[in-house]
Amino acid sequence: MRYPILTFHQIAPTPPKGTPYRSLCVAPESFAKHMRWLKKLGYQGVSMSGLLPYLQGVKQGRVVGITFDDGYLNNLTYALPVLQELGFSATCYAVSQLLGKTNVWDEAVGIPQVPLMNASQLRAWVDGGQEVGAHTRHHVHLPELSPDVAQQEITQCKAELQDITSQAVEHFCYPYGDYSPAHVRMVQEAGYASATTTQRGRAQVGANFFELRRVP
């Protein structure tokens, strides 16, 4: 049995043609249309915590995981009302030391800078029935870091986000999809229950929960 884990970044009007990584934006009306079609087809959208029992083989059903990378404010503005309307839950992977700032990691490649949720907005996401996951402290390329720094990025992000949200942060996402077996071990040792990648495909029951594939 395989389950799709959908990957979203920004829920925002599509940038002009020629904008780098333009496809990482999904227009609000398109997002709403996609979610409503899933509902009509009998699917339930669930967070990573909601999906885990299905991946463990404990539960069965028509479910789809929903994830948002980076923690953009437009997720709160445009995605949350749709998720609440449909009774869906989702996981937003936040960058703990960049809350309230912008996607500075994209600046060098020309991606427009847009706001990330601040601490109070992230709590509003949680209060709205959604989940927060970890995406490191600074949105780093883990393989470029020393083991000690990489471990801090993975472990302290969890602690910082738990302190901010008063919610357990149990799911991790590798920034850029960059990681090695050593980073998988670090995520496990930090106490996460799962980690998602940028590898395309559906997540299979009984798969390695720390290298889960997703669907863009």
N, C-alpha and C positions, 0 to 999 in steps of 0.2 A: 504494500500500500504506500502511495506517495501523496504528499500534501504540498501545495504551492505556498511559498512564503513570498508575498509581494514586497518589492522594494520601491519606496518613494523617497524623494528628496524634498524639493520645493513644490508646494501647491500654490501656484501663482500664474498670472498671465504669461504666455509663452514669449520669451525675449525676441528681439528682432533677428532675422536671418543673419547668419555670420557670427552670432554670439557663441563663444566657446561653451561646449557641453550644454547646448540649448535643450537637449532631450531630457535633462535632469529636472526640468520644470513640467509639471502637469497642470493644465488650466483647471481652476476650481470647478467649472461646469463639467469638464470631462471626468474629473475625479468623482463628482457626485453621480454622474451617469454610470460610471463603472461600478461603483459601490451598490447603487440601486439595482443594477442588472444582476449582480451577485446575489442580492437578497431575493430577487424574483426567481432566480434559478435554484433557490433553496439552500444557498450557502450562508454560513455564519462566519463573519470576520472576527478573528480572535488575536489577542496579543500573544507574545511568545510564551508567557506563563499559561495562557489558555490552550495553546497548541501542544505543549509538551506532553500531556497525557495521551494525545493521539499519536505522537511520534514514539512514545514508549509502548504503544499497543494496548494501553489500558482502556482507551475509549475509541469509538469509531463514529464517523459521521461526515457530513458534507461541510467541512470547515476550510478556511483559508487564512493563513497567517498574514498580518498586515504590519509592516515595519516602515519607519521613517528614519532616515539617516541625518544626523547633524543637529537637529533641534531648532529648525527655522520657526520664527514667529508666525509665518504664514500657515504652518501646520495647525497652530492653535486657532488662527482666524478662520481658515477655510475648511480644514479637514474635521476638526472637532465637532462642529454642528452636524455634519453629515453622519459621522460615526455615532453620535448620540441619537440622532433621528432613527437610525436603523438598528440600534442596539448592538453595535459592533464595538470591539475593543482593539487597540493597537499598541505597539511598542515604539517609542521614540528614543533613539540612541543619541544622547546628549554629550557634549564636550564640556566637561565640568569647569574648566578654567576660562572658558570663552562665553559663558552665559551673559546675555545682555550686550554682547559685542556683535561682530559680523563674521562672515566666512573668510577670515583673513588668509587661510591656507590656499584659497583659490585666486588670490589677488595677482600672483605672478603670471598666471595663465590667462588673465583677462576676463575672468568671470565676474560680473557685477557684484558689488558688496551689498548684502541685504541683512536685516536684523535677525539675530538668534534670540530665542526666548531668554528672558532673565529669570532669576530665581522665583519671583512671585508668579510669573507666567507659567513656569514649569510646574509649580504647585497647582495652578489652575487646570493644567492638562491632567494632572493626577486626580484632582477633585472632580474632573469631568468624566471619570471612570476609565482613564487610560493609564498606561504603564510607561515608566522611564527605564531605559537601558543605558549602558555605558559605551562610550566611543573614544576613550582615552581622555586625558586632561587637556591636550593641546592639538588634537587631530594630527597625529604624527605618523610618519613612516616607521613602523616598529623595527624593521630589519636594519635601519640606518642608526639605531641607538645602541648604546652599550646595554648589556643585560640588566644592570642595576637600574638604569633610567627607564628602560622598557617596562620593567616590573613596577616601578613607581607609577608610570602612566596608566597601567592596567589596574593596579590595586588601589591607588589613592583616588582614582576616578570613581570607583564604586563607593568608597567611604564618603567622599564629598557629596555625591548625588544623594546618598541615603540621608545624610545630615540635612540637606536642603529640602528633600521631599517627605521625610519621615516615612518612607516606603522602602521595602527591601528592593535592592537593585541586583537582579539575578541573571541578567542577560547582557552579553557583550557583542560588539560588532567591530571587526578589524578595519580601521580606516584604510581606504584605498584598496581593500582586500589584500593588503600586504602582511604576511606573517610567515613564520617558520614553525617547525615542530616544538622548538623551545618556547615560543609564544603561546602555543596551544597549552603547554604544561603550565605556564604562568597563569593563564586564564583559569584553568582547572584549580590550581593551588590557591587562587584568590577567592574561590568559593562561588564562582558563577555556575549556573546550571546549563547554559548553552552559549554558543557563539556562532554568529552568522558571517558569511563570506560574500564576495562578489561573484563567485562561481555560479554559472547559470544552471538551473535545473530544479526539480522538485525535491523536497526533503523526504527521505525514505524512512519508514518505520524501522527502528533499530540502528539507524545510521549513527555515525560519530556526531554527538550533539555539539561538538566544539568545532566542526567544520561544515556547518549546514549551508546547503546551496539555496539560492533565492531566484525569483523571477522578476526581472526589471519591469 
